[in-house]
């Protein structure tokens, strides 16, 4: 068995993606096109004392458990949940609340190295398996005009850290070290390994 035949091994499974993200939907289709979309809607609760870098693992598990409870799984059901966060100086940068918030985030990330961590949680046959994948991202120095022009495109408004590396946001990125797909929002390598393990 190989990760390259996961699509065939998942054909008789009910696979549920616990996200409405079009990026995660697109990425999961590399592994299988046989899946349902069932977003998690519950409040995200960050436990006290959590290091920002590891928060996405906790939130991914919360999302996974919520959808599992709602979808009433059987032994052929797999639920996949993911959460992605941008972290600078142990501070979380989520989706911007406004254009001014997006500009603030980009200004703080400008010229610095930040981290993007994606927590993954997979449910199958009563067990939850979770792990983390990450990358460091170095931004160019951004002028006020750069930031204003990028925010005006609207692209940052539904993205953690106020940028999308798979879009125009890539023009701000000087270098990445680590898993690119963790930055996009679904760590494919890690997901394939977990699915391969649980299906053996």
PyMOL commands that set and color helices and strands:
alter all, ss='L'
color gray80, all
select helices_A, chain A and resi 3-9+22-28+52-71+99-109+144-152+155-158+168-172+180-184+188-199
alter helices_A, ss='H'
color red, helices_A
select strands_A, chain A and resi 14-17+36-37+77-88+91-93+113-124+127-139+173-178
alter strands_A, ss='S'
color yellow, strands_A
deselect
rebuild
show_as cartoon
